[in-house]
Amino acid sequence: MRVSGAVRVPGDKSISHRALLLAAMGDGPSRVRGILDSADVRATAGALRAMGVDVPELAPDMVVVGRGARGLAAPSRDLDCANSGTTTRLTAGLVAAHPFAARFVGDASLSRRPMGRVARPLEAMGARVAYDGEAGRLPMTVHGGDLRDLEWTSETSSAQVKSAILLAGVAAGVEVTVREPHRSRDHTERMLAARGVDVWVHDRAVHVPTGARVAPLDAAVPGDPSSAAFFAALGALAGAGELVLPEVCLNPTRTGFFFVLARMGARLTVDDERREGGEDVGTVLVAAGTPLRGTVVEPHEVPAMIDELPLLACLAACAEGETRVTGASELRVKESDRIAAVVANLRALDVDADELPDGFVVRGRGPRAFRGAVATHADHRLAMGFGILGALPGSDVRVDDPACVDVSFPGFWDALRTATAA
Ligand code: S3P
């Protein structure tokens, strides 16, 4: 198989959510360019609209007029977060600082995911969180109000928890410090700093002071490295050619997959690297035709590639030797139990793979074709990871719910066809 051309991946999902939330908190109009128009980001836009923010239809160049850091209105309806954990947890932080209650609901997958991790620090700041049914699960009602300062040590390295606390602190005008076991993605810190907030980051701790205000900003959203990862993998697995991935966010808290892919033997280079709007951005080039070998992913490497681990498992099936990932128990509480799902699907394709409590082992046999049916559990990253295996010569992989990619990468299947058309 030959790959060729440039794949311009859509805007980064994490940054897109934050761009809307921070624009809503700004004192005046913010311009956002390159936002990801996907189901997840539309959920954040819808939640903000329900609280009085005039968010236009998502568009490549849009303006959101902020209502100030604590300017949301009591919601006119439930906040429907659909499939999006980021919408739920970050918006919960913002709501906690407001003198009203908001009820968060989501789809079946989101309703299984843990919310106690975000409720606990918000409660420690003075908010109250109530659940309709099982504790720690949606539907959940956040009763906001006057918050107090917080110093919080997070048990998990979760950017969503960290960001919820930072947004609550900034909106309430109180001082917060968050520590985490390993550094998670730091877009919120970077974006707050770009908007004039005195954010201090030291090692694995972040601090924002009392009385911070959020300035409106003209911001560009770079391409999503988690979406680019699928095409980096495709390029690395191809027999010939090269793929060019322009304008990808290269924030080091996000580039773990590229690093590990290079370590497995892929020829990856970065061109035109620069700093834009507080983020590192560049063009990733992937040359085909080098054999891949298995690797060991250590727990400290996990946060910077957490969303790419299902893809890594797929890729590992085409490498020579064993790939082992540990310290990734978070995968069990993502859009699906990604450890169980990826291992079951690999086995369905006759790959030697095992679950670990906090990761997986895949014993690859080098380049080959894959045939069989896989279950996505409506999880976009599983659909795309197995989509890459299905694109390999001689493969026939039936993905049960291809449309679920719309959560983060509408247009994925077209981009895949174009990249492999040569
Ligand atoms: C995200 C943080 C990560 C990641 C998710 C997006 C974010 O989740 O898996 O896709 O935008 O903050 P956790 O905070 O649960 O690790």
Residues whose N, C-alpha, C, O or C-beta is under 5 A from the ligand:
A	BS01	S3P	S14 T86 S157 S158 A159 Q160 V161 I306 D307
